[in-house]
Amino acid sequence: MVRETLEEIKKELAGVEAIEASYAEKGYHLAIAIDKGSLIKVVEYFDRKGFYLEDLLCVDYVEYLELVYFFNTYHTLCRVKVALKLEPEKPSAPTISHIYTIAHWYEREIHEFFGVYFEGHPYLIYLFLHDGIDFYPLRKNKIPVSEEAKGLLNSFKPEEEEDSFLVNLGPQHPSTHGVLRVVLKMDGEYIVHADPVLGYLHRMQEKMAENRNYSQFLPNPARIDYPGALLLNLAHVAAVEKLCGIEVPERAQYVRTITCELNRIASHLLWLGAFPADLGALTPFLYAFDDRENILDILEAITGSRLTYCYFRFGGLYNDVDDNFIEGTKRFIKRMRERLLMYEKFVTKNVIFINRVTGIGILKPEVARKYGCTGPTIRGSGILYDIRKVEPYAAYNRIDFRIPGGETGDCMDRYMVRMAEMEICLNIIEEAVKNLPSGPYKTDKVPKKLKPPQGDLFHAVESSRGEAGVYIVSDGSDVPYRMRWRVPSYSNLMTFPYLSQGLLIADAIAVLGSYDIVVPEIDR
């Protein structure tokens, strides 16, 4: 598909130069440099061809700013980088939010962190920050936010209208899965509009990455997605390994796969406990956490942690697994298969649960593409897209497994996909344990301070919630020049205003719970 896309671009986009990139070194297949005048036609081309907007970010090279658009497809891996250079003083670019809905949030984020004005954007107010910010945080030099710009950004100030009123959903933990606030505009008992208010847990992770070397940043990814910490730990480690050309021993790759799948089940069990609790059923929470404790015991023995894991190292693992780990994992597999049968009778076939989630929050595939959704959220809509299959890493290319999918795309389908995934995770772990090779668990002679060559790279993994991507720009030093985190909860949550229109608040809670969002992941 890469070659076909390259030829089509040459035919359909006159004057736009596309070059083939080294996927092994860059993590993307094609690179396109454009000017502002050709942005819209290029974006419209990728929209026509069925690409989704994988990420949109900005890099400050001081002499100029660069907007980077990543496009990809759900069917065949074909990642395209589109770069647009902007003047550093009063930078501006046309909005693409009328083409890709997810760009509404991406452009707001870039506007508040870099000061880029997006012409035609209908709602350029703060997404994460607040009125007290005096400088654009991710600019390399101290660029002040002018009073005029502050007036444009302003704060979120919802206003009631005649025949409607506002209700705050959050900010509190129950029902919002972290400190998330959603302002609901109500017409009687029904939602007219929902506006998520982000930033309560913002920690400037991407700014911290610019002030730490690659090793010092190792603990941070676990704080971005705490229920699936190992999965983001792997995303960071594997991206740097790819950038530096570090080989990882086969045994380490298998152990990474086993531990990541255990962590995925633990994350899904956290969701399985919380989702029925959102709907008023508290008992499944106790059973799910009992099962999750078994995984935490297994992982604690080798990582020293029960939640925010930092087990993977550049070139391998912190330490090797032992026989106790293997035997404990085998016992858990047997136990969990029996428990899944219990959950099927206990939750899946519960008539009250079925009525609460069936036909609610239907996400159509085309809508999911416009929002750039990934993970179980889109697999519930019948899009069988999984990074572990499409773009395999660790030992996933050596293990055969199926990708479960739904048909309707409602809350029930998203539930069923995650339940099926837990069983598939057990199969992957069992196969990996069976074929676990002997040998070293880490590569010798990895420098304490890594200094990757100049260049950039995009690397993605399949987290519990979908595609987690890391984009690194290296200037040849031991500190990333720019590290961008593409997280799945961000784009998945943005569909909430669309799916909640016309629903009762109780049904909107079901939709929100079906996403399995993690707010620190969104806020970063």
Phi and psi in degrees as a GROMACS rama.xvg file:
@    title "Ramachandran Plot"
@    xaxis  label "Phi"
@    yaxis  label "Psi"
@TYPE xy
-61.2933  -47.9501  VAL-2
-63.5288  -41.1616  ARG-3
-62.5825  -43.8671  GLU-4
-63.3013  -40.4696  THR-5
-61.621  -43.9702  LEU-6
-67.1748  -39.1442  GLU-7
-65.8406  -38.2938  GLU-8
-61.9349  -42.307  ILE-9
-62.485  -35.0001  LYS-10
-79.9309  -45.1011  LYS-11
-90.1721  -22.762  GLU-12
-117.538  78.8132  LEU-13
-61.7404  133.244  ALA-14
86.7595  -5.3971  GLY-15
-100.721  122.955  VAL-16
-97.577  121.615  GLU-17
-115.393  136.181  ALA-18
-123.246  150.381  ILE-19
-81.6021  128.535  GLU-20
-101.214  161.47  ALA-21
-81.5468  105.882  SER-22
-60.7127  -37.8627  TYR-23
-60.7418  -31.4915  ALA-24
-97.7793  -30.5063  GLU-25
-106.416  -27.0076  LYS-26
82.387  1.25472  GLY-27
-134.942  159.739  TYR-28
-98.7341  -36.4735  HIS-29
-129.097  146.495  LEU-30
-126.755  131.542  ALA-31
-128.79  125.488  ILE-32
-103.949  126.453  ALA-33
-129.862  170.326  ILE-34
-110.569  173.089  ASP-35
-60.0623  -33.0259  LYS-36
-66.8886  -25.3621  GLY-37
-104.579  0.151005  SER-38
-58.5797  -51.0498  LEU-39
-62.4672  -43.1546  ILE-40
-67.8244  -32.42  LYS-41
-68.0776  -46.1218  VAL-42
-64.2525  -40.7577  VAL-43
-63.1767  -33.9842  GLU-44
-62.0374  -48.5242  TYR-45
-66.3373  -32.5573  PHE-46
-65.0877  -45.0083  ASP-47
-60.9501  -35.4844  ARG-48
-84.1648  3.16105  LYS-49
84.487  17.0695  GLY-50
-76.8153  152.357  PHE-51
-106.912  154.299  TYR-52
-81.294  101.635  LEU-53
-70.0158  -40.6812  GLU-54
-163.667  157.032  ASP-55
-140.9  122.924  LEU-56
-144.997  174.453  LEU-57
-132.803  144.979  CYS-58
-126.849  131.588  VAL-59
-96.5962  106.321  ASP-60
-94.6166  16.8022  TYR-61
69.4781  -58.9295  VAL-62
-70.6175  -23.8026  GLU-63
-159.147  159.538  TYR-64
-99.9108  149.028  LEU-65
-126.961  119.928  GLU-66
-85.3025  132.368  LEU-67
-119.719  120.625  VAL-68
-108.825  125.491  TYR-69
-108.01  127.022  PHE-70
-116.076  144.747  PHE-71
-150.657  170.057  ASN-72
-119.362  156.059  THR-73
-81.7095  -11.7748  TYR-74
-106.516  -46.2904  HIS-75
-132.469  131.348  THR-76
-60.5775  117.101  LEU-77
-154.125  86.0443  CYS-78
-89.6335  128.225  ARG-79
-121.06  129.899  VAL-80
-101.254  125.147  LYS-81
-115.028  122.971  VAL-82
-115.821  134.798  ALA-83
-128.767  117.852  LEU-84
-85.7516  139.949  LYS-85
-127.614  151.328  LEU-86
-66.3457  140.669  GLU-87
-70.2798  -24.913  PRO-88
-95.1524  124.024  GLU-89
50.0612  57.0108  LYS-90
-68.7179  141.744  PRO-91
-148.917  155.168  SER-92
-153.924  155.354  ALA-93
-66.9007  143.425  PRO-94
-72.4698  148.9  THR-95
-116.691  14.2959  ILE-96
-66.26  -19.8989  SER-97
-80.8477  -9.32745  HIS-98
-103.225  -51.9921  ILE-99
-115.137  117.024  TYR-100
-61.3366  -36.0052  THR-101
-61.5136  -22.6415  ILE-102
-63.7723  -21.0827  ALA-103
-52.8205  -46.7926  HIS-104
-79.9096  -42.5599  TRP-105
-57.1861  -43.4953  TYR-106
-70.4511  -36.904  GLU-107
-62.4485  -40.8648  ARG-108
-63.0551  -46.1616  GLU-109
-65.602  -37.0621  ILE-110
-61.2856  -43.7337  HIS-111
-80.334  -24.9991  GLU-112
-94.8774  -24.0926  PHE-113
-123.422  -16.1156  PHE-114
83.3556  17.1139  GLY-115
-79.7055  126.93  VAL-116
-93.5646  127.992  TYR-117
-103.557  109.778  PHE-118
-66.2114  125.728  GLU-119
93.4402  -6.03922  GLY-120
-69.4308  131.379  HIS-121
-81.2309  -8.00652  PRO-122
-153.076  56.7698  TYR-123
-83.4076  67.473  LEU-124
-110.768  175.93  ILE-125
-58.7924  137.36  TYR-126
-101.486  -44.5211  LEU-127
-114.675  -34.4283  PHE-128
-93.5241  -164.084  LEU-129
-148.328  177.392  HIS-130
-64.9241  -20.086  ASP-131
-79.9608  -0.367368  GLY-132
-78.6645  120.79  ILE-133
-97.098  -19.1568  ASP-134
-132.374  152.423  PHE-135
-73.5924  114.148  TYR-136
-61.73  -33.1992  PRO-137
-100.703  11.3071  LEU-138
-79.0876  145.716  ARG-139
-71.1861  -37.4813  LYS-140
-99.4798  163.037  ASN-141
-77.5124  95.5012  LYS-142
-100.721  112.114  ILE-143
-71.1776  149.824  PRO-144
-86.3611  114.688  VAL-145
-67.7922  160.023  SER-146
-60.9474  -35.9672  GLU-147
-62.7045  -43.4963  GLU-148
-67.4339  -38.146  ALA-149
-62.435  -39.0371  LYS-150
-63.4359  -34.9116  GLY-151
-71.3429  -46.0761  LEU-152
-66.2071  -52.3404  LEU-153
53.7295  -163.044  ASN-154
-119.913  170.124  SER-155
-79.1693  114.071  PHE-156
-130.875  83.9925  LYS-157
-67.282  146.706  PRO-158
-125.774  137.138  GLU-159
-77.2799  153.648  GLU-160
-122.993  168.677  GLU-161
-61.2172  138.542  GLU-162
68.4637  18.895  ASP-163
-145.14  161.874  SER-164
-146.119  164.728  PHE-165
-107.258  142.412  LEU-166
-129.558  131.913  VAL-167
-88.4262  118.781  ASN-168
-96.8353  102.559  LEU-169
90.2168  -174.352  GLY-170
-85.6686  108.831  PRO-171
-151.018  166.989  GLN-172
-73.2027  -51.0133  HIS-173
-57.8436  135.369  PRO-174
74.345  -14.4292  SER-175
-117.27  2.81847  THR-176
55.6749  46.4813  HIS-177
126.607  179.598  GLY-178
-83.2553  80.3556  VAL-179
-115.985  136.38  LEU-180
-115.25  131.657  ARG-181
-122.497  121.332  VAL-182
-89.2811  116.237  VAL-183
-101.176  125.858  LEU-184
-94.7991  119.325  LYS-185
-111.301  143.119  MET-186
-117.195  95.6678  ASP-187
67.3695  -122.284  GLY-188
-94.9795  1.87295  GLU-189
-112.718  146.558  TYR-190
-82.0713  125.423  ILE-191
-88.8304  -42.4315  VAL-192
-154.721  144.289  HIS-193
-122.907  130.975  ALA-194
-125.051  102.867  ASP-195
-65.621  136.432  PRO-196
-113.062  113.611  VAL-197
-101.548  177.097  LEU-198
101.208  -3.59455  GLY-199
-66.1759  -24.3837  TYR-200
-117.192  22.2012  LEU-201
-70.1972  129.695  HIS-202
-122.132  6.40624  ARG-203
58.0971  48.1282  MET-204
-60.1119  -38.2122  GLN-205
-71.8225  -29.0694  GLU-206
-73.1964  -39.1594  LYS-207
-60.6471  -35.5946  MET-208
-62.4247  -29.0677  ALA-209
-80.1019  -5.71608  GLU-210
-121.585  15.8934  ASN-211
-138.686  148.304  ARG-212
-76.4884  174.311  ASN-213
-60.1834  -36.0156  TYR-214
-73.4618  -40.0293  SER-215
-64.7279  -25.2701  GLN-216
-81.4858  -6.35235  PHE-217
-52.0663  -40.9159  LEU-218
-73.1655  -17.3751  PRO-219
-67.4588  -44.4915  ASN-220
-55.3066  -32.1114  PRO-221
-63.8341  -25.0621  ALA-222
-85.1392  -12.9103  ARG-223
-78.8524  -49.1253  ILE-224
-126.475  86.3044  ASP-225
-69.2674  -32.5298  TYR-226
-71.3833  -23.9479  PRO-227
-123.091  48.575  GLY-228
-59.9477  -39.7675  ALA-229
-64.4714  -31.5732  LEU-230
-68.4098  -39.2113  LEU-231
-80.6209  -28.2735  LEU-232
-58.5896  -42.1768  ASN-233
-68.6996  -38.6482  LEU-234
-58.1473  -45.2656  ALA-235
-66.4112  -48.5728  HIS-236
-63.7181  -46.2162  VAL-237
-66.6319  -35.2556  ALA-238
-63.938  -43.9919  ALA-239
-68.6795  -39.2184  VAL-240
-60.3703  -41.7926  GLU-241
-65.4915  -40.4791  LYS-242
-66.349  -35.3055  LEU-243
-95.6753  -8.15281  CYS-244
72.4752  34.2889  GLY-245
-87.2994  126.029  ILE-246
-83.4601  142.904  GLU-247
-115.217  130.172  VAL-248
-60.1627  152.229  PRO-249
-59.9525  -40.2222  GLU-250
-62.0429  -41.9282  ARG-251
-62.9657  -37.7099  ALA-252
-63.8114  -40.209  GLN-253
-68.239  -42.4337  TYR-254
-64.5138  -38.5729  VAL-255
-59.8791  -41.7248  ARG-256
-64.6853  -45.7818  THR-257
-61.3121  -49.992  ILE-258
-68.2713  -36.1578  THR-259
-65.2155  -39.0344  CYS-260
-71.9502  -34.4268  GLU-261
-61.8733  -43.1799  LEU-262
-65.5732  -35.2931  ASN-263
-63.5444  -43.6444  ARG-264
-63.5191  -42.1799  ILE-265
-60.0001  -40.2003  ALA-266
-66.2423  -43.984  SER-267
-65.2532  -33.7282  HIS-268
-68.5901  -35.8347  LEU-269
-60.4542  -43.9719  LEU-270
-64.8659  -42.579  TRP-271
-61.7971  -33.4929  LEU-272
-74.5442  -39.9933  GLY-273
-76.9592  -36.1754  ALA-274
-62.1943  -53.17  PHE-275
-62.7514  -31.8494  PRO-276
-63.7615  -37.6389  ALA-277
-57.8496  -31.6458  ASP-278
-94.2532  1.33292  LEU-279
106.652  -0.145514  GLY-280
-103.609  105.846  ALA-281
-89.8057  -23.7047  LEU-282
-62.243  -42.5067  THR-283
-57.1515  -28.5272  PRO-284
-57.0347  -42.6864  PHE-285
-68.0836  -41.5774  LEU-286
-67.1676  -43.5376  TYR-287
-63.9508  -40.1755  ALA-288
-72.7296  -28.1454  PHE-289
-63.2246  -44.827  ASP-290
-66.4344  -39.7953  ASP-291
-63.4198  -34.8447  ARG-292
-60.0973  -33.2292  GLU-293
-63.0087  -40.2457  ASN-294
-67.9927  -41.9933  ILE-295
-62.3642  -36.1804  LEU-296
-62.2664  -43.2807  ASP-297
-64.307  -47.0139  ILE-298
-73.2212  -31.8761  LEU-299
-62.4359  -34.9264  GLU-300
-63.0622  -28.7789  ALA-301
-107.403  -20.095  ILE-302
-106.262  -23.2566  THR-303
82.4939  5.79389  GLY-304
-136.879  158.472  SER-305
-114.219  -3.85081  ARG-306
-143.607  -68.8867  LEU-307
-89.6974  79.1699  THR-308
-72.0008  144.054  TYR-309
-140.21  64.8684  CYS-310
-94.3764  -33.5101  TYR-311
-82.2191  145.38  PHE-312
-126.897  159.566  ARG-313
-61.9339  116.681  PHE-314
96.5385  1.34772  GLY-315
160.527  -130.795  GLY-316
-126.31  162.989  LEU-317
-66.0561  -43.9254  TYR-318
-152.721  169.714  ASN-319
-85.8701  159.786  ASP-320
-85.1793  155.988  VAL-321
-120.086  -175.123  ASP-322
-64.4744  -33.2571  ASP-323
-62.7342  -39.1836  ASN-324
-63.9646  -45.4154  PHE-325
-63.3192  -46.3802  ILE-326
-67.2359  -40.7239  GLU-327
-63.2004  -37.7161  GLY-328
-66.5805  -41.7611  THR-329
-63.6528  -40.2702  LYS-330
-65.2253  -38.8374  ARG-331
-66.3886  -40.129  PHE-332
-57.3128  -46.3861  ILE-333
-62.6745  -45.3805  LYS-334
-63.0806  -45.005  ARG-335
-68.3437  -33.4536  MET-336
-63.2357  -37.2478  ARG-337
-69.849  -37.7424  GLU-338
-69.309  -33.0064  ARG-339
-63.0476  -35.3186  LEU-340
-64.8123  -37.8322  LEU-341
-65.1428  -43.9537  MET-342
-62.8248  -32.612  TYR-343
-62.7267  -43.6111  GLU-344
-74.3578  -36.3201  LYS-345
-77.9328  -41.2954  PHE-346
-116.249  -56.2523  VAL-347
-57.4944  -39.064  THR-348
-97.8862  10.1391  LYS-349
-73.4988  123.118  ASN-350
-65.1961  -33.9455  VAL-351
-67.3846  -44.4624  ILE-352
-60.9761  -44.7734  PHE-353
-58.3169  -44.6714  ILE-354
-69.3913  -27.2588  ASN-355
-77.0595  -25.0998  ARG-356
-116.774  -14.646  VAL-357
-78.7171  128.789  THR-358
77.2654  7.40095  GLY-359
-103.726  134.064  ILE-360
66.6557  48.8029  GLY-361
-73.4315  119.824  ILE-362
-106.695  110.295  LEU-363
-75.0739  148.118  LYS-364
-55.3174  -40.8275  PRO-365
-68.1427  -35.8576  GLU-366
-65.9729  -42.6574  VAL-367
-58.6806  -38.9313  ALA-368
-65.998  -41.5838  ARG-369
-63.2319  -29.6838  LYS-370
-93.2749  -5.44951  TYR-371
68.4476  31.0681  GLY-372
-71.7937  155.704  CYS-373
-146.255  177.71  THR-374
77.3816  -159.596  GLY-375
-56.7926  -25.2132  PRO-376
-59.3972  -42.1709  THR-377
-89.9844  -26.9752  ILE-378
-66.1963  -29.6436  ARG-379
-65.4279  -22.0345  GLY-380
-94.0786  7.84763  SER-381
92.5825  3.27889  GLY-382
-90.8796  104.035  ILE-383
-85.6378  68.987  LEU-384
-112.847  120.094  TYR-385
-142.968  121.799  ASP-386
-57.3582  -33.5354  ILE-387
-60.8872  -28.5782  ARG-388
-92.9984  -46.7278  LYS-389
-74.8302  -37.5535  VAL-390
-136.024  64.5124  GLU-391
-61.5765  146.82  PRO-392
-139.638  179.378  TYR-393
48.5444  -125.789  ALA-394
-110.765  17.4172  ALA-395
-67.3554  -25.0669  TYR-396
-76.1034  -6.48738  ASN-397
-104.571  -1.50109  ARG-398
-123.735  130.596  ILE-399
-92.2491  131.698  ASP-400
-154.296  156.029  PHE-401
-94.7747  162.333  ARG-402
-110.605  115.268  ILE-403
-76.132  151.619  PRO-404
-147.956  159.341  GLY-405
-104.37  -174.291  GLY-406
-121.587  -44.4747  GLU-407
-82.9853  -37.7168  THR-408
85.6594  22.4625  GLY-409
-94.7598  -176.16  ASP-410
-59.8425  -35.6184  CYS-411
-64.752  -42.0726  MET-412
-64.5671  -40.4713  ASP-413
-65.0789  -35.8488  ARG-414
-63.8516  -48.8939  TYR-415
-63.1361  -36.6266  MET-416
-62.1519  -45.2872  VAL-417
-68.0593  -36.7585  ARG-418
-64.2203  -42.1391  MET-419
-65.3363  -37.0166  ALA-420
-62.7488  -35.0863  GLU-421
-63.1684  -40.4399  MET-422
-66.0416  -39.8015  GLU-423
-66.3954  -37.9661  ILE-424
-57.5379  -42.5192  CYS-425
-61.3088  -40.2014  LEU-426
-64.8398  -41.2275  ASN-427
-63.6507  -45.327  ILE-428
-62.3701  -45.1428  ILE-429
-60.2253  -43.7746  GLU-430
-66.063  -40.8885  GLU-431
-67.9306  -39.2951  ALA-432
-65.0013  -41.9762  VAL-433
-60.9448  -38.6034  LYS-434
-103.836  16.0696  ASN-435
-60.0798  116.132  LEU-436
-79.2213  159.544  PRO-437
-84.1233  177.919  SER-438
119.025  -175.599  GLY-439
-68.5217  152.257  PRO-440
-103.327  -0.114641  TYR-441
-154.249  158.878  LYS-442
-85.0571  134.748  THR-443
-75.7073  154.814  ASP-444
62.954  38.4748  LYS-445
-82.3548  123.622  VAL-446
-57.0608  145.057  PRO-447
-65.0878  -36.8602  LYS-448
-112.597  107.734  LYS-449
-80.708  135.521  LEU-450
-127.391  85.3716  LYS-451
-63.4383  153.764  PRO-452
-64.8945  159.97  PRO-453
-61.2451  142.176  GLN-454
145.185  -171.645  GLY-455
-134.33  164.275  ASP-456
-158.427  142.17  LEU-457
-118.117  129.975  PHE-458
-134.957  136.773  HIS-459
-126.42  148.8  ALA-460
-131.809  164.495  VAL-461
-94.8768  102.971  GLU-462
-82.1063  -179.561  SER-463
-61.1139  -25.4028  SER-464
-107.818  -6.29684  ARG-465
140.856  -151.737  GLY-466
-77.131  119.788  GLU-467
-109.453  119.516  ALA-468
-120.335  145.825  GLY-469
-120.5  124.556  VAL-470
-112.097  120.117  TYR-471
-117.766  131.381  ILE-472
-109.885  120.629  VAL-473
-106.35  135.764  SER-474
-104.746  13.119  ASP-475
93.0693  -4.51612  GLY-476
-93.6669  -177.494  SER-477
-88.7396  3.69924  ASP-478
-118.49  133.151  VAL-479
-60.4364  134.776  PRO-480
-70.4147  -37.4485  TYR-481
-152.772  132.401  ARG-482
-130.132  116.579  MET-483
-110.024  136.36  ARG-484
-110.758  118.438  TRP-485
-96.0638  114.413  ARG-486
-116.188  144.416  VAL-487
-73.2427  -33.9468  PRO-488
-61.4217  -27.987  SER-489
-60.0347  -55.5009  TYR-490
-75.1628  -33.52  SER-491
-63.0805  -43.3233  ASN-492
-65.3569  -30.8617  LEU-493
-64.5437  -17.6561  MET-494
-76.3414  -11.7628  THR-495
-59.8612  -45.3184  PHE-496
-57.0815  -36.5329  PRO-497
-70.3192  -47.1243  TYR-498
-76.0138  -22.6725  LEU-499
-86.9374  -10.2579  SER-500
-59.5775  126.619  GLN-501
83.6911  0.828433  GLY-502
-92.0411  158.662  LEU-503
-72.272  156.174  LEU-504
-58.9643  -40.1929  ILE-505
-60.3585  -37.722  ALA-506
-74.2863  -34.0436  ASP-507
-63.8967  -35.1535  ALA-508
-62.4951  -38.1608  ILE-509
-63.6434  -42.4141  ALA-510
-62.3941  -47.2393  VAL-511
-60.6876  -42.4744  LEU-512
-66.798  -30.0535  GLY-513
-71.2034  -17.7266  SER-514
-74.1991  -29.8303  TYR-515
58.9403  49.9155  ASP-516
-78.2914  154.533  ILE-517
-124.574  114.049  VAL-518
-66.267  -40.9566  VAL-519
-58.5897  -27.2708  PRO-520
-68.3861  -41.6025  GLU-521
-67.247  -48.5169  ILE-522
-71.3048  -38.1645  ASP-523
